[in-house]
């Protein structure tokens, strides 16, 4: 027996739709055995009431008519074995100002929900166990943080890094800004530094296995049970994990793609190479000095060029790379402090200074003698005397052609090599820029993959946010690991063995490898299916039915709409 | 007038919700059926709506490249395009079906495209009996194996095996047209008992030669049989048990 609950939504529905008449339409259906109208179905009292009515009246199916299921689905979901929603607020009350019209539309929507409730089959929830382990791909600060948080809770972690050592890009940085310190990034292995103890902690943990110089080759499986094939220096190895954190970071933009910046010259370097220069002198002794590559001389003038490969400048990537303003200014200040006589120019089009403390840091550097020049750098070339930089100053409305000793290109970030292949292995989407897409927070839906992405793999981040991301990804993975099992949403294709001819059209269409012919007929891989139904729509024999969205249910809805005028008119 | 809109759970259904949240008015003829993905929309369902007298069917999904299931929306587009080209030569106005991309943030677009669709249906008028009958035939074609096989294998052929998409589209359209013709032949035979190719040609309005070859093909598949020469012409009838 079906129970129908109409919600007035505090006037939002009840003032725009004739709920009394709507109730009469519902009651005309012989299967509807109970009707209730309330102004606030989503209130705690009303939900309690529905629960007791369902029990006392022995209702196995209910229809909730009110707001969109996207709003309050979770509140009503477990009140009866089958719950259907009639979206009469968003699809009727709010879009049709005429009350009579809105009521007529609402009646159709309600009837189609009742029909669905009649036909819906009770589903056995599919529960899949979660292997208590996690694979973290990428040993940068994000991945290290995730590995550390996961292992702290006692779960087995495989930390895979393509490079020889952990630390990612951060390990190449000589200092971070604005908190000038060798804090996280320093590679001096000083015991007081942060990166080193983090690395040591991971190496010391009995729960973490660190696999450097290792890459992911193949992935099989589903949430809670991934079989991952790794290419390690010792050979191919297969591991089994329940969850995955992807923290593959970014690579820096290759500035030779912008020929006018003269990257082929020895004294035109990227910001990362500037870090290497500092490091080199620190290791050789004579730290605290900057000497240019060509002749080891201390430069008398340094020009920074910002937005190299970012913000669409000179055909670079369209997005802002987040970190370059801060490190550009930071380096400019550092050089000014090391060599006060050195002239430092910073060519920019816009300074993006969104973090706390950064605006002050930027303003302060002007008073420290860094020359900020707003305008485009036209050309960096090699003259007889050395490098010559041609640039415009928009504020002065003038162009300049001046000699310089060292040019630093503040290169941006872009998706790391292999991101696309990795995304394909895990059936993840990439955005048009090639980064992993972030989970849309507005579409609240449980993750059904057990794969979480953290850090710069999602787009340019600074260190702080990359670390925070690692923590978030670890939290998400932990939530799943602690539950120990995962309940699937229940929308699943079911193959009729007697009809299937083994053509594998379903297998060719399914992007997720959830259905396909392995031997004679199509089989569904539980846990891999995401319930889109592309297979059911294409099956030449109509051997596949999709639970909750099978042909019968949809055609019944169509019939309700096609007959609408005759029934409720 | 009745308009049916298929909405996908990820983009266009929340898009329709947003139209509501923004209190945007759209035609009250619109009824929405939710599916998880526009790729779930079997052409049978679209045709089922038309044969039941619904005047226009719109399939809506995520923008290209944004499908939550990666290529469900492209599959939906392929199907709707095929249907429109079939309609052009089957007496159904192809403007009765269309596909639109609506993201979850495009409440305004949902209202706009439904208004535009209503206007279009207004222009071409309510679905007539001829169109309903044709929809019935094409519905049966898309519930039979041959058309579904060729359509379902499109992605494999074009994207995985590198078959020329234009050529495949031609094959697909030809196959479906042929099936439509055979379905019409069957209906005539069912009505009248036994007919010759010429008699069928007269009733159906297609060249006798084409009909004859299809009769031969149908005979080979043991759907029909020839009952010999009656009144100077070879007559065909439906096999028993078909």
Interface residues (C-beta under 8 A of the other chain):
Chain A: X68 X70 X87 X89 X90 X91 X93 X94 X95 X96 X97 X98 X101 X102 X104 X105 X108 X109 X112 X427 X429 X432 X440 X442 X443 X491 X503 X505 X508 X509 X511 X512 X530 X531 X532 X533 X534 X536 X537 X538 X539 X540 X541 X542 X546 X549 X551 X554 X555 X557 X558 X559 X561 X562 X563 X564
Chain B: X2 X4 X10 X13 X14 X16 X17 X19 X20 X21 X23 X24 X25 X26 X28 X31 X32 X33 X35 X36 X37 X39 X40 X41 X42 X44 X45 X48 X49 X52 X53 X54 X65 X68 X69 X70 X71 X72 X75 X79 X104 X111 X143 X145 X148 X149 X151 X152 X153 X155 X156 X160
